[in-house]
Amino acid sequence: MKGYFRKRGSKWSFSIDIGRDPETGKRKQKTVSGFKTKKEAEKACAEMITKIETGGYIKEIETPTPKGES
């Protein structure tokens, strides 16, 4: 798994695929921005990928929130 890095103005952002929606089959992506350097974005991306691969982030996505709660 790898991230896609992009410079927006003076800040860096990254996007990664986090799986597919089980109901619709559509691809889910996570985009995080606001990094001063590409190196900072790469470090944060690596941490998020590790969390996804160990199952920590996916469990948060798959846990449905009842309507009316946020």
PDB file of N, CA, C and O in Angstrom:
ATOM      1  N   MET A   1       0.851  -1.167   0.000  1.00  0.00           N
ATOM      2  CA  MET A   1       0.000   0.000   0.000  1.00  0.00           C
ATOM      3  C   MET A   1       0.897   1.230   0.000  1.00  0.00           C
ATOM      4  O   MET A   1       1.914   1.272   0.693  1.00  0.00           O
ATOM      5  N   LYS A   2       0.512   2.223  -0.779  1.00  0.00           N
ATOM      6  CA  LYS A   2       1.276   3.458  -0.793  1.00  0.00           C
ATOM      7  C   LYS A   2       0.322   4.632  -0.886  1.00  0.00           C
ATOM      8  O   LYS A   2      -0.848   4.478  -1.236  1.00  0.00           O
ATOM      9  N   GLY A   3       0.835   5.797  -0.570  1.00  0.00           N
ATOM     10  CA  GLY A   3       0.031   6.999  -0.606  1.00  0.00           C
ATOM     11  C   GLY A   3       0.303   7.811  -1.854  1.00  0.00           C
ATOM     12  O   GLY A   3       1.315   7.628  -2.531  1.00  0.00           O
ATOM     13  N   TYR A   4      -0.619   8.710  -2.143  1.00  0.00           N
ATOM     14  CA  TYR A   4      -0.476   9.651  -3.237  1.00  0.00           C
ATOM     15  C   TYR A   4      -0.261  11.012  -2.595  1.00  0.00           C
ATOM     16  O   TYR A   4      -1.098  11.471  -1.818  1.00  0.00           O
ATOM     17  N   PHE A   5       0.856  11.662  -2.914  1.00  0.00           N
ATOM     18  CA  PHE A   5       1.216  12.930  -2.294  1.00  0.00           C
ATOM     19  C   PHE A   5       0.989  14.075  -3.267  1.00  0.00           C
ATOM     20  O   PHE A   5       1.210  13.942  -4.471  1.00  0.00           O
ATOM     21  N   ARG A   6       0.540  15.205  -2.721  1.00  0.00           N
ATOM     22  CA  ARG A   6       0.210  16.354  -3.560  1.00  0.00           C
ATOM     23  C   ARG A   6       0.501  17.639  -2.797  1.00  0.00           C
ATOM     24  O   ARG A   6       0.242  17.735  -1.598  1.00  0.00           O
ATOM     25  N   LYS A   7       1.036  18.611  -3.498  1.00  0.00           N
ATOM     26  CA  LYS A   7       1.270  19.911  -2.885  1.00  0.00           C
ATOM     27  C   LYS A   7       0.115  20.824  -3.267  1.00  0.00           C
ATOM     28  O   LYS A   7      -0.192  21.005  -4.446  1.00  0.00           O
ATOM     29  N   ARG A   8      -0.516  21.392  -2.256  1.00  0.00           N
ATOM     30  CA  ARG A   8      -1.627  22.322  -2.467  1.00  0.00           C
ATOM     31  C   ARG A   8      -1.209  23.659  -1.878  1.00  0.00           C
ATOM     32  O   ARG A   8      -1.194  23.826  -0.659  1.00  0.00           O
ATOM     33  N   GLY A   9      -0.876  24.601  -2.728  1.00  0.00           N
ATOM     34  CA  GLY A   9      -0.369  25.879  -2.249  1.00  0.00           C
ATOM     35  C   GLY A   9       0.979  25.660  -1.604  1.00  0.00           C
ATOM     36  O   GLY A   9       1.907  25.176  -2.251  1.00  0.00           O
ATOM     37  N   SER A  10       1.098  26.009  -0.339  1.00  0.00           N
ATOM     38  CA  SER A  10       2.365  25.807   0.373  1.00  0.00           C
ATOM     39  C   SER A  10       2.327  24.569   1.265  1.00  0.00           C
ATOM     40  O   SER A  10       3.320  24.257   1.922  1.00  0.00           O
ATOM     41  N   LYS A  11       1.216  23.871   1.301  1.00  0.00           N
ATOM     42  CA  LYS A  11       1.055  22.700   2.173  1.00  0.00           C
ATOM     43  C   LYS A  11       1.011  21.409   1.362  1.00  0.00           C
ATOM     44  O   LYS A  11       0.683  21.413   0.175  1.00  0.00           O
ATOM     45  N   TRP A  12       1.350  20.303   2.030  1.00  0.00           N
ATOM     46  CA  TRP A  12       1.336  18.975   1.422  1.00  0.00           C
ATOM     47  C   TRP A  12       0.167  18.168   1.959  1.00  0.00           C
ATOM     48  O   TRP A  12      -0.254  18.350   3.101  1.00  0.00           O
ATOM     49  N   SER A  13      -0.353  17.278   1.128  1.00  0.00           N
ATOM     50  CA  SER A  13      -1.422  16.374   1.544  1.00  0.00           C
ATOM     51  C   SER A  13      -1.142  14.988   0.978  1.00  0.00           C
ATOM     52  O   SER A  13      -0.310  14.820   0.086  1.00  0.00           O
ATOM     53  N   PHE A  14      -1.852  14.001   1.513  1.00  0.00           N
ATOM     54  CA  PHE A  14      -1.752  12.657   0.959  1.00  0.00           C
ATOM     55  C   PHE A  14      -3.115  11.993   0.971  1.00  0.00           C
ATOM     56  O   PHE A  14      -3.983  12.319   1.780  1.00  0.00           O
ATOM     57  N   SER A  15      -3.279  11.054   0.053  1.00  0.00           N
ATOM     58  CA  SER A  15      -4.497  10.250  -0.036  1.00  0.00           C
ATOM     59  C   SER A  15      -4.096   8.790  -0.077  1.00  0.00           C
ATOM     60  O   SER A  15      -3.095   8.428  -0.696  1.00  0.00           O
ATOM     61  N   ILE A  16      -4.881   7.951   0.584  1.00  0.00           N
ATOM     62  CA  ILE A  16      -4.653   6.510   0.525  1.00  0.00           C
ATOM     63  C   ILE A  16      -5.999   5.804   0.410  1.00  0.00           C
ATOM     64  O   ILE A  16      -7.022   6.305   0.876  1.00  0.00           O
ATOM     65  N   ASP A  17      -5.979   4.636  -0.217  1.00  0.00           N
ATOM     66  CA  ASP A  17      -7.174   3.802  -0.293  1.00  0.00           C
ATOM     67  C   ASP A  17      -7.316   3.055   1.025  1.00  0.00           C
ATOM     68  O   ASP A  17      -6.346   2.494   1.534  1.00  0.00           O
ATOM     69  N   ILE A  18      -8.526   3.049   1.576  1.00  0.00           N
ATOM     70  CA  ILE A  18      -8.743   2.370   2.853  1.00  0.00           C
ATOM     71  C   ILE A  18      -9.719   1.210   2.720  1.00  0.00           C
ATOM     72  O   ILE A  18     -10.209   0.688   3.721  1.00  0.00           O
ATOM     73  N   GLY A  19      -9.998   0.810   1.491  1.00  0.00           N
ATOM     74  CA  GLY A  19     -10.875  -0.332   1.275  1.00  0.00           C
ATOM     75  C   GLY A  19     -12.096   0.038   0.465  1.00  0.00           C
ATOM     76  O   GLY A  19     -12.160   1.102  -0.151  1.00  0.00           O
ATOM     77  N   ARG A  20     -13.062  -0.862   0.478  1.00  0.00           N
ATOM     78  CA  ARG A  20     -14.300  -0.649  -0.271  1.00  0.00           C
ATOM     79  C   ARG A  20     -15.490  -0.660   0.681  1.00  0.00           C
ATOM     80  O   ARG A  20     -15.493  -1.364   1.691  1.00  0.00           O
ATOM     81  N   ASP A  21     -16.488   0.125   0.340  1.00  0.00           N
ATOM     82  CA  ASP A  21     -17.729   0.149   1.098  1.00  0.00           C
ATOM     83  C   ASP A  21     -18.435  -1.182   0.852  1.00  0.00           C
ATOM     84  O   ASP A  21     -18.708  -1.525  -0.298  1.00  0.00           O
ATOM     85  N   PRO A  22     -18.740  -1.944   1.914  1.00  0.00           N
ATOM     86  CA  PRO A  22     -19.352  -3.260   1.725  1.00  0.00           C
ATOM     87  C   PRO A  22     -20.747  -3.206   1.094  1.00  0.00           C
ATOM     88  O   PRO A  22     -21.160  -4.167   0.444  1.00  0.00           O
ATOM     89  N   GLU A  23     -21.466  -2.119   1.270  1.00  0.00           N
ATOM     90  CA  GLU A  23     -22.817  -2.018   0.724  1.00  0.00           C
ATOM     91  C   GLU A  23     -22.820  -1.616  -0.746  1.00  0.00           C
ATOM     92  O   GLU A  23     -23.554  -2.192  -1.549  1.00  0.00           O
ATOM     93  N   THR A  24     -21.997  -0.625  -1.097  1.00  0.00           N
ATOM     94  CA  THR A  24     -22.018  -0.094  -2.459  1.00  0.00           C
ATOM     95  C   THR A  24     -20.887  -0.619  -3.328  1.00  0.00           C
ATOM     96  O   THR A  24     -20.976  -0.566  -4.554  1.00  0.00           O
ATOM     97  N   GLY A  25     -19.823  -1.127  -2.712  1.00  0.00           N
ATOM     98  CA  GLY A  25     -18.671  -1.594  -3.469  1.00  0.00           C
ATOM     99  C   GLY A  25     -17.770  -0.467  -3.939  1.00  0.00           C
ATOM    100  O   GLY A  25     -16.784  -0.707  -4.635  1.00  0.00           O
ATOM    101  N   LYS A  26     -18.104   0.767  -3.561  1.00  0.00           N
ATOM    102  CA  LYS A  26     -17.301   1.911  -3.983  1.00  0.00           C
ATOM    103  C   LYS A  26     -16.012   1.994  -3.181  1.00  0.00           C
ATOM    104  O   LYS A  26     -15.954   1.596  -2.017  1.00  0.00           O
ATOM    105  N   ARG A  27     -14.984   2.518  -3.828  1.00  0.00           N
ATOM    106  CA  ARG A  27     -13.679   2.697  -3.208  1.00  0.00           C
ATOM    107  C   ARG A  27     -13.753   3.801  -2.159  1.00  0.00           C
ATOM    108  O   ARG A  27     -14.374   4.840  -2.385  1.00  0.00           O
ATOM    109  N   LYS A  28     -13.118   3.573  -1.011  1.00  0.00           N
ATOM    110  CA  LYS A  28     -13.047   4.588   0.039  1.00  0.00           C
ATOM    111  C   LYS A  28     -11.623   5.096   0.117  1.00  0.00           C
ATOM    112  O   LYS A  28     -10.671   4.317   0.071  1.00  0.00           O
ATOM    113  N   GLN A  29     -11.481   6.410   0.235  1.00  0.00           N
ATOM    114  CA  GLN A  29     -10.173   7.025   0.356  1.00  0.00           C
ATOM    115  C   GLN A  29     -10.151   7.927   1.579  1.00  0.00           C
ATOM    116  O   GLN A  29     -11.181   8.444   2.013  1.00  0.00           O
ATOM    117  N   LYS A  30      -8.968   8.102   2.117  1.00  0.00           N
ATOM    118  CA  LYS A  30      -8.761   9.029   3.225  1.00  0.00           C
ATOM    119  C   LYS A  30      -7.741  10.047   2.756  1.00  0.00           C
ATOM    120  O   LYS A  30      -6.663   9.673   2.294  1.00  0.00           O
ATOM    121  N   THR A  31      -8.059  11.323   2.865  1.00  0.00           N
ATOM    122  CA  THR A  31      -7.150  12.402   2.502  1.00  0.00           C
ATOM    123  C   THR A  31      -6.867  13.220   3.749  1.00  0.00           C
ATOM    124  O   THR A  31      -7.777  13.608   4.482  1.00  0.00           O
ATOM    125  N   VAL A  32      -5.591  13.471   3.971  1.00  0.00           N
ATOM    126  CA  VAL A  32      -5.163  14.271   5.115  1.00  0.00           C
ATOM    127  C   VAL A  32      -4.256  15.364   4.576  1.00  0.00           C
ATOM    128  O   VAL A  32      -3.384  15.093   3.751  1.00  0.00           O
ATOM    129  N   SER A  33      -4.448  16.601   5.034  1.00  0.00           N
ATOM    130  CA  SER A  33      -3.650  17.707   4.514  1.00  0.00           C
ATOM    131  C   SER A  33      -3.165  18.609   5.638  1.00  0.00           C
ATOM    132  O   SER A  33      -3.530  18.442   6.802  1.00  0.00           O
ATOM    133  N   GLY A  34      -2.330  19.574   5.255  1.00  0.00           N
ATOM    134  CA  GLY A  34      -1.854  20.566   6.208  1.00  0.00           C
ATOM    135  C   GLY A  34      -0.424  20.361   6.660  1.00  0.00           C
ATOM    136  O   GLY A  34      -0.010  20.944   7.663  1.00  0.00           O
ATOM    137  N   PHE A  35       0.344  19.548   5.950  1.00  0.00           N
ATOM    138  CA  PHE A  35       1.733  19.289   6.326  1.00  0.00           C
ATOM    139  C   PHE A  35       2.645  20.330   5.690  1.00  0.00           C
ATOM    140  O   PHE A  35       2.471  20.685   4.525  1.00  0.00           O
ATOM    141  N   LYS A  36       3.611  20.815   6.453  1.00  0.00           N
ATOM    142  CA  LYS A  36       4.529  21.834   5.945  1.00  0.00           C
ATOM    143  C   LYS A  36       5.503  21.274   4.923  1.00  0.00           C
ATOM    144  O   LYS A  36       5.885  21.970   3.981  1.00  0.00           O
ATOM    145  N   THR A  37       5.910  20.021   5.101  1.00  0.00           N
ATOM    146  CA  THR A  37       6.874  19.412   4.185  1.00  0.00           C
ATOM    147  C   THR A  37       6.354  18.073   3.687  1.00  0.00           C
ATOM    148  O   THR A  37       5.478  17.461   4.297  1.00  0.00           O
ATOM    149  N   LYS A  38       6.910  17.634   2.568  1.00  0.00           N
ATOM    150  CA  LYS A  38       6.537  16.330   2.025  1.00  0.00           C
ATOM    151  C   LYS A  38       6.979  15.229   2.975  1.00  0.00           C
ATOM    152  O   LYS A  38       6.303  14.208   3.108  1.00  0.00           O
ATOM    153  N   LYS A  39       8.103  15.433   3.629  1.00  0.00           N
ATOM    154  CA  LYS A  39       8.617  14.431   4.564  1.00  0.00           C
ATOM    155  C   LYS A  39       7.636  14.214   5.724  1.00  0.00           C
ATOM    156  O   LYS A  39       7.418  13.079   6.147  1.00  0.00           O
ATOM    157  N   GLU A  40       7.046  15.296   6.238  1.00  0.00           N
ATOM    158  CA  GLU A  40       6.046  15.174   7.306  1.00  0.00           C
ATOM    159  C   GLU A  40       4.827  14.388   6.807  1.00  0.00           C
ATOM    160  O   GLU A  40       4.287  13.543   7.522  1.00  0.00           O
ATOM    161  N   ALA A  41       4.403  14.677   5.575  1.00  0.00           N
ATOM    162  CA  ALA A  41       3.258  13.970   4.998  1.00  0.00           C
ATOM    163  C   ALA A  41       3.580  12.489   4.817  1.00  0.00           C
ATOM    164  O   ALA A  41       2.731  11.636   5.073  1.00  0.00           O
ATOM    165  N   GLU A  42       4.801  12.177   4.376  1.00  0.00           N
ATOM    166  CA  GLU A  42       5.206  10.783   4.193  1.00  0.00           C
ATOM    167  C   GLU A  42       5.211  10.026   5.516  1.00  0.00           C
ATOM    168  O   GLU A  42       4.810   8.864   5.575  1.00  0.00           O
ATOM    169  N   LYS A  43       5.666  10.688   6.574  1.00  0.00           N
ATOM    170  CA  LYS A  43       5.706  10.050   7.895  1.00  0.00           C
ATOM    171  C   LYS A  43       4.285   9.753   8.387  1.00  0.00           C
ATOM    172  O   LYS A  43       4.009   8.655   8.870  1.00  0.00           O
ATOM    173  N   ALA A  44       3.390  10.734   8.262  1.00  0.00           N
ATOM    174  CA  ALA A  44       2.007  10.543   8.696  1.00  0.00           C
ATOM    175  C   ALA A  44       1.317   9.466   7.862  1.00  0.00           C
ATOM    176  O   ALA A  44       0.521   8.685   8.383  1.00  0.00           O
ATOM    177  N   CYS A  45       1.624   9.430   6.578  1.00  0.00           N
ATOM    178  CA  CYS A  45       1.051   8.417   5.691  1.00  0.00           C
ATOM    179  C   CYS A  45       1.505   7.023   6.115  1.00  0.00           C
ATOM    180  O   CYS A  45       0.698   6.096   6.182  1.00  0.00           O
ATOM    181  N   ALA A  46       2.790   6.877   6.400  1.00  0.00           N
ATOM    182  CA  ALA A  46       3.321   5.578   6.829  1.00  0.00           C
ATOM    183  C   ALA A  46       2.650   5.117   8.118  1.00  0.00           C
ATOM    184  O   ALA A  46       2.339   3.935   8.269  1.00  0.00           O
ATOM    185  N   GLU A  47       2.424   6.049   9.050  1.00  0.00           N
ATOM    186  CA  GLU A  47       1.755   5.702  10.307  1.00  0.00           C
ATOM    187  C   GLU A  47       0.320   5.247  10.056  1.00  0.00           C
ATOM    188  O   GLU A  47      -0.144   4.283  10.665  1.00  0.00           O
ATOM    189  N   MET A  48      -0.385   5.944   9.153  1.00  0.00           N
ATOM    190  CA  MET A  48      -1.767   5.577   8.867  1.00  0.00           C
ATOM    191  C   MET A  48      -1.830   4.229   8.151  1.00  0.00           C
ATOM    192  O   MET A  48      -2.717   3.423   8.432  1.00  0.00           O
ATOM    193  N   ILE A  49      -0.905   3.975   7.234  1.00  0.00           N
ATOM    194  CA  ILE A  49      -0.872   2.689   6.532  1.00  0.00           C
ATOM    195  C   ILE A  49      -0.647   1.558   7.525  1.00  0.00           C
ATOM    196  O   ILE A  49      -1.280   0.507   7.427  1.00  0.00           O
ATOM    197  N   THR A  50       0.255   1.771   8.481  1.00  0.00           N
ATOM    198  CA  THR A  50       0.506   0.758   9.507  1.00  0.00           C
ATOM    199  C   THR A  50      -0.763   0.491  10.303  1.00  0.00           C
ATOM    200  O   THR A  50      -1.092  -0.659  10.593  1.00  0.00           O
ATOM    201  N   LYS A  51      -1.471   1.550  10.652  1.00  0.00           N
ATOM    202  CA  LYS A  51      -2.712   1.406  11.412  1.00  0.00           C
ATOM    203  C   LYS A  51      -3.762   0.640  10.601  1.00  0.00           C
ATOM    204  O   LYS A  51      -4.484  -0.193  11.149  1.00  0.00           O
ATOM    205  N   ILE A  52      -3.845   0.923   9.302  1.00  0.00           N
ATOM    206  CA  ILE A  52      -4.802   0.229   8.438  1.00  0.00           C
ATOM    207  C   ILE A  52      -4.443  -1.244   8.319  1.00  0.00           C
ATOM    208  O   ILE A  52      -5.310  -2.110   8.433  1.00  0.00           O
ATOM    209  N   GLU A  53      -3.156  -1.529   8.088  1.00  0.00           N
ATOM    210  CA  GLU A  53      -2.718  -2.914   7.889  1.00  0.00           C
ATOM    211  C   GLU A  53      -2.856  -3.763   9.146  1.00  0.00           C
ATOM    212  O   GLU A  53      -3.034  -4.977   9.051  1.00  0.00           O
ATOM    213  N   THR A  54      -2.775  -3.145  10.325  1.00  0.00           N
ATOM    214  CA  THR A  54      -2.936  -3.899  11.567  1.00  0.00           C
ATOM    215  C   THR A  54      -4.406  -4.013  11.968  1.00  0.00           C
ATOM    216  O   THR A  54      -4.736  -4.674  12.953  1.00  0.00           O
ATOM    217  N   GLY A  55      -5.284  -3.370  11.206  1.00  0.00           N
ATOM    218  CA  GLY A  55      -6.715  -3.479  11.457  1.00  0.00           C
ATOM    219  C   GLY A  55      -7.276  -2.396  12.351  1.00  0.00           C
ATOM    220  O   GLY A  55      -8.486  -2.368  12.577  1.00  0.00           O
ATOM    221  N   GLY A  56      -6.458  -1.511  12.866  1.00  0.00           N
ATOM    222  CA  GLY A  56      -6.927  -0.471  13.774  1.00  0.00           C
ATOM    223  C   GLY A  56      -7.840   0.537  13.117  1.00  0.00           C
ATOM    224  O   GLY A  56      -8.844   0.933  13.710  1.00  0.00           O
ATOM    225  N   TYR A  57      -7.527   0.955  11.929  1.00  0.00           N
ATOM    226  CA  TYR A  57      -8.321   1.983  11.260  1.00  0.00           C
ATOM    227  C   TYR A  57      -9.558   1.389  10.599  1.00  0.00           C
ATOM    228  O   TYR A  57     -10.616   2.018  10.609  1.00  0.00           O
ATOM    229  N   ILE A  58      -9.456   0.219  10.036  1.00  0.00           N
ATOM    230  CA  ILE A  58     -10.583  -0.412   9.353  1.00  0.00           C
ATOM    231  C   ILE A  58     -11.739  -0.655  10.321  1.00  0.00           C
ATOM    232  O   ILE A  58     -12.900  -0.474   9.955  1.00  0.00           O
ATOM    233  N   LYS A  59     -11.434  -1.060  11.539  1.00  0.00           N
ATOM    234  CA  LYS A  59     -12.492  -1.308  12.523  1.00  0.00           C
ATOM    235  C   LYS A  59     -13.281  -0.032  12.788  1.00  0.00           C
ATOM    236  O   LYS A  59     -14.493  -0.084  12.994  1.00  0.00           O
ATOM    237  N   GLU A  60     -12.596   1.122  12.783  1.00  0.00           N
ATOM    238  CA  GLU A  60     -13.292   2.382  12.999  1.00  0.00           C
ATOM    239  C   GLU A  60     -14.248   2.670  11.851  1.00  0.00           C
ATOM    240  O   GLU A  60     -15.335   3.205  12.068  1.00  0.00           O
ATOM    241  N   ILE A  61     -13.856   2.323  10.641  1.00  0.00           N
ATOM    242  CA  ILE A  61     -14.679   2.583   9.463  1.00  0.00           C
ATOM    243  C   ILE A  61     -15.890   1.663   9.441  1.00  0.00           C
ATOM    244  O   ILE A  61     -16.995   2.110   9.134  1.00  0.00           O
ATOM    245  N   GLU A  62     -15.704   0.401   9.757  1.00  0.00           N
ATOM    246  CA  GLU A  62     -16.772  -0.586   9.643  1.00  0.00           C
ATOM    247  C   GLU A  62     -17.771  -0.533  10.789  1.00  0.00           C
ATOM    248  O   GLU A  62     -18.835  -1.146  10.699  1.00  0.00           O
ATOM    249  N   THR A  63     -17.457   0.179  11.858  1.00  0.00           N
ATOM    250  CA  THR A  63     -18.380   0.294  12.972  1.00  0.00           C
ATOM    251  C   THR A  63     -19.431   1.342  12.631  1.00  0.00           C
ATOM    252  O   THR A  63     -19.120   2.533  12.611  1.00  0.00           O
ATOM    253  N   PRO A  64     -20.665   0.929  12.363  1.00  0.00           N
ATOM    254  CA  PRO A  64     -21.693   1.899  11.983  1.00  0.00           C
ATOM    255  C   PRO A  64     -22.126   2.753  13.171  1.00  0.00           C
ATOM    256  O   PRO A  64     -22.169   2.287  14.310  1.00  0.00           O
ATOM    257  N   THR A  65     -22.440   3.991  12.884  1.00  0.00           N
ATOM    258  CA  THR A  65     -22.944   4.901  13.896  1.00  0.00           C
ATOM    259  C   THR A  65     -24.458   4.967  13.737  1.00  0.00           C
ATOM    260  O   THR A  65     -24.946   5.241  12.641  1.00  0.00           O
ATOM    261  N   PRO A  66     -25.210   4.722  14.807  1.00  0.00           N
ATOM    262  CA  PRO A  66     -26.670   4.808  14.704  1.00  0.00           C
ATOM    263  C   PRO A  66     -27.105   6.199  14.262  1.00  0.00           C
ATOM    264  O   PRO A  66     -26.464   7.193  14.604  1.00  0.00           O
ATOM    265  N   LYS A  67     -28.190   6.267  13.506  1.00  0.00           N
ATOM    266  CA  LYS A  67     -28.688   7.562  13.037  1.00  0.00           C
ATOM    267  C   LYS A  67     -29.018   8.445  14.228  1.00  0.00           C
ATOM    268  O   LYS A  67     -29.538   7.990  15.247  1.00  0.00           O
ATOM    269  N   GLY A  68     -28.698   9.724  14.064  1.00  0.00           N
ATOM    270  CA  GLY A  68     -28.959  10.671  15.134  1.00  0.00           C
ATOM    271  C   GLY A  68     -27.770  10.870  16.043  1.00  0.00           C
ATOM    272  O   GLY A  68     -27.757  11.803  16.846  1.00  0.00           O
ATOM    273  N   GLU A  69     -26.764  10.009  15.934  1.00  0.00           N
ATOM    274  CA  GLU A  69     -25.549  10.158  16.732  1.00  0.00           C
ATOM    275  C   GLU A  69     -24.405  10.509  15.804  1.00  0.00           C
ATOM    276  O   GLU A  69     -24.400  10.105  14.641  1.00  0.00           O
ATOM    277  N   SER A  70     -23.421  11.269  16.315  1.00  0.00           N
ATOM    278  CA  SER A  70     -22.264  11.577  15.491  1.00  0.00           C
ATOM    279  C   SER A  70     -20.998  11.146  16.139  1.00  0.00           C
ATOM    280  O   SER A  70     -19.920  11.332  15.574  1.00  0.00           O
TER     281      SER A  70
END
